[in-house]
């Protein structure tokens, strides 16, 4: 039996007086595809940002790929790990955001090669070879020399996926990656994610409002409300036979 690739144990996240995550625990197994669903403001994005080390935690314990994200002080309080450690941990995880965040003054190819060259010291020729494979995978090899402004939202998001994959992460995080897209562009992005899910053994965590996609994509669905996991289970159980009233109410509203 393999070990979880992510272990989140009793974490608390506060912004001033606001408690956003309230003693949250969850485990993710290697290769698992997880969908995080729930009302706006329930803390889903915050979890992804914490895993990506874009946010710290107020309390608790997180292990990724066998290593702690944060180091404990003797007194029990948390200190962020040093930069070298964070750097190493960040290479294990790729994240795709709602608003693409491509470098606007770099062409598509440079957007994908920049991180491997800068952070891994990869030679340009090797980084470009890999980038072209990834752009081919997302169906955009012919746009390698285009600038982001020349692309549609769906194309930009596919470049963002290729860019996140360029560091060969073990874990991919997707934060509402289709919510800023025009409806007719959603499917092309979802198709790339379907392909990734079926052709790779990457661990994938997805925050989404696309319930149909979550149903087809995920091995397990977690329903969040007010900083806690209220219910979790197989997609067919959560979507067809939710047990908790809060899950039922949420799904009635959204579907
Ligand atoms: P979700 O992804 O489920 O919509 P979020 O994780 O984005 O929820 O947000 C959870 C809560 O944390 C919300 O109430 C949000 O306003 C709050 N929040 C998120 N980021 C910050 C921040 N930087 N400062 C203060 N509050 C924040």
Boltz pocket constraint, residues with backbone or C-beta under 6 A from the ligand:
constraints:
  - pocket:
      binder: B
      contacts: [[A, 15], [A, 18], [A, 20], [A, 38], [A, 39], [A, 40], [A, 41], [A, 42], [A, 43], [A, 44], [A, 45], [A, 46], [A, 47], [A, 207]]
      max_distance: 6.0
